[in-house]
Amino acid sequence: MPENETAASTNSSRTPWNKGKLIGARPPLRPRHVWSIRTRLMIEGRTRDLAMFNLAIDSKLRGCDVVAIKVEDVAPNGYTIDRATVRQRKTGRPVKFELTDQTRQAVDDYLKETGNKPGDFLFTSRRAIGRGLTARQYARLASEWVASIGLDPRIYSTHSLRRTKVTLIYRRTGNLRGCPALARAHEDREHRPLSRH
C-alpha cells in the first residue's frame, strides 16, 4: 500500500513535457506584419535578409528549404525568373511558386551585391565560404525579423503561411465554391463508381 501511494505521488508530481510550451499550428504572419518587416529591412539596408524574407514569404517553404535554394533555382540566367520550382527536403515533392516583383527586385539586388553564380547557394554563409546558411541560422534570423516588429517569435514563422491551403479555407467557411480544387475533388468523388469488394 505505501508503495502504491509513493508511485501515485511520483506520477502526479511529474510535469507534462509540453507545459508552458506553445504547441499546434502557428498563425501566419498577416499582410501588415509582412509589410512592417519588409520596410524595416529596407530601411536598415539589409539586402540579404530582405531577399531571404521575401523569398520565404512568396514560396511558403520551410527554413531548411529556403537555405537550400541555389542560384539556378531562381535566377538561372543571372536575373530572377517569374516562377520557380524547389524540391522540399521533408516530403521530396516539388513546390512551384511565383515570385512577386518586389521579391525579384530584392533577389536581383542581392545577387548584384554578392556576385553569386549558378551552382552556388543563393544565401551563403558569411563564416564558411561556399556553404549555404544552416536552418538554425535561418531560424535565428526569422526570429529576429518577427521580434523586430514586436511579435513573439515563438508564435509566428515565415512558412506558416502554408496553412492557408484550400482545406483550411473550406474548414473555416464550409463553402466549396471558394475552393475550386476541393470542389473538383468532391465532384470526382460523387461521380466515381463504387468499388466492389
C-alpha positions in Angstrom: 0.0 0.0 0.0 2.7 2.5 0.8 4.5 1.6 -2.5 1.3 2.5 -4.4 1.0 5.8 -2.6 4.6 6.8 -3.5 4.1 5.7 -7.1 0.9 7.8 -7.3 2.6 10.8 -5.7 5.6 10.5 -8.1 3.3 10.4 -11.2 1.3 13.4 -10.0 4.4 15.4 -9.4 5.7 15.0 -13.0 5.3 18.0 -15.2 4.0 17.4 -18.7 6.6 17.8 -21.5 4.5 20.5 -23.1 3.7 22.6 -20.1 4.3 26.2 -20.8 5.2 25.5 -24.5 3.2 26.6 -27.5 2.1 23.6 -29.5 0.0 23.2 -32.6 -0.2 25.2 -35.8 1.4 28.6 -35.7 -0.7 31.5 -37.0 0.5 33.0 -40.3 2.1 36.5 -40.5 -0.6 39.0 -41.6 0.0 41.3 -44.5 0.6 44.2 -42.2 3.3 42.2 -40.4 4.9 41.3 -43.7 5.0 44.9 -44.8 6.4 46.1 -41.4 9.2 43.6 -41.6 9.9 44.4 -45.3 10.0 48.1 -44.5 12.3 47.7 -41.6 14.7 45.5 -43.6 14.7 48.0 -46.4 15.4 51.0 -44.1 18.2 49.1 -42.4 19.7 48.2 -45.8 19.8 44.5 -45.1 19.8 43.3 -48.7 20.3 39.6 -48.0 17.7 39.5 -45.3 15.2 41.3 -47.4 15.7 38.9 -50.3 15.5 35.9 -48.0 12.4 37.1 -46.2 10.6 38.0 -49.5 11.5 34.6 -51.0 10.3 32.8 -47.8 7.0 34.6 -47.9 6.4 34.0 -51.7 7.4 30.3 -51.6 6.0 29.5 -48.1 8.9 27.0 -47.8 10.3 25.7 -44.6 13.6 27.3 -43.4 15.6 24.2 -44.3 14.3 24.5 -47.9 14.9 28.3 -48.2 18.5 28.0 -47.2 19.0 25.1 -49.7 17.9 27.2 -52.7 20.6 27.6 -55.3 21.1 30.5 -57.6 19.9 28.5 -60.7 16.6 27.7 -58.9 15.5 31.3 -59.0 18.0 33.1 -61.3 19.4 30.6 -63.9 20.3 33.4 -66.4 21.6 35.9 -63.9 18.3 37.6 -63.3 15.3 36.4 -61.3 12.6 34.5 -63.0 8.8 34.8 -62.5 8.2 31.2 -61.4 10.4 28.7 -59.7 10.3 25.1 -58.6 12.1 23.8 -55.5 12.1 20.2 -54.2 11.2 20.0 -50.5 13.6 18.1 -48.2 10.9 16.8 -45.9 8.5 15.4 -48.4 10.6 15.2 -51.6 7.8 16.8 -53.5 8.5 19.8 -55.9 6.9 23.1 -54.9 6.1 25.6 -57.6 5.7 29.2 -56.6 5.5 32.7 -58.2 7.9 35.4 -57.3 6.4 38.9 -56.9 8.0 42.0 -58.4 9.4 43.1 -55.1 11.0 39.7 -54.4 12.6 39.6 -57.9 14.0 43.0 -57.3 15.3 42.1 -53.9 16.9 38.9 -55.1 18.4 40.8 -58.1 19.9 43.4 -55.8 21.3 40.8 -53.6 22.9 38.9 -56.5 24.5 42.1 -57.8 25.9 42.7 -54.3 27.3 39.2 -53.8 28.1 38.1 -57.3 26.9 34.5 -56.6 26.8 32.4 -59.8 24.7 29.4 -60.8 25.8 26.4 -58.8 26.3 28.5 -55.6 23.9 28.5 -52.8 21.7 31.6 -53.0 22.2 32.5 -49.4 25.8 31.8 -48.5 27.2 31.6 -45.0 29.5 34.5 -44.1 31.7 32.2 -42.0 32.1 29.2 -44.2 32.9 30.2 -47.8 31.0 28.3 -50.4 28.4 26.9 -48.0 24.9 27.8 -47.5 23.2 29.1 -44.3 22.1 26.5 -41.9 18.4 26.0 -40.9 19.4 27.1 -37.4 20.9 30.4 -38.7 17.8 31.0 -40.7 15.6 30.3 -37.7 17.6 32.9 -35.7 17.2 35.4 -38.5 13.4 34.7 -38.8 13.0 35.1 -35.0 14.9 38.4 -35.2 12.6 39.7 -38.0 9.5 38.8 -36.2 10.7 40.2 -32.9 11.8 43.5 -34.6 8.1 44.4 -35.1 7.1 43.5 -31.6 5.7 40.0 -32.2 6.5 36.8 -30.3 9.0 34.8 -32.4 7.8 31.6 -30.7 4.4 32.0 -32.2 4.9 33.3 -35.8 7.1 31.9 -38.6 7.5 32.6 -42.3 6.4 29.2 -43.6 3.2 29.2 -41.5 1.5 30.9 -44.4 1.3 27.4 -46.0 -1.7 26.8 -43.6 -3.9 29.0 -45.9 -4.5 26.0 -48.1 -7.9 25.3 -49.6 -8.7 22.7 -47.0 -8.3 25.2 -44.2 -10.4 27.8 -46.1 -13.1 25.1 -46.5 -12.9 24.2 -42.8 -13.4 27.8 -41.9 -16.1 28.8 -44.4 -17.7 25.4 -45.3 -18.1 26.8 -48.8 -16.8 24.6 -51.6 -17.3 27.3 -54.2 -14.5 29.3 -52.5 -12.1 26.3 -53.1 -12.2 25.3 -56.7 -9.6 22.4 -56.3 -11.6 21.0 -53.3 -14.8 21.3 -55.2 -13.4 19.4 -58.2 -12.2 16.6 -55.9 -15.6 16.5 -54.2 -17.4 16.2 -57.6 -15.0 13.5 -58.7 -15.8 11.5 -55.6 -19.5 11.9 -56.2 -19.3 10.6 -59.8 -16.8 7.9 -59.1 -18.3 4.3 -59.4 -18.3 2.4 -56.2 -15.6 -0.3 -56.0 -16.7 -3.8 -55.5 -15.1 -5.8 -52.7 
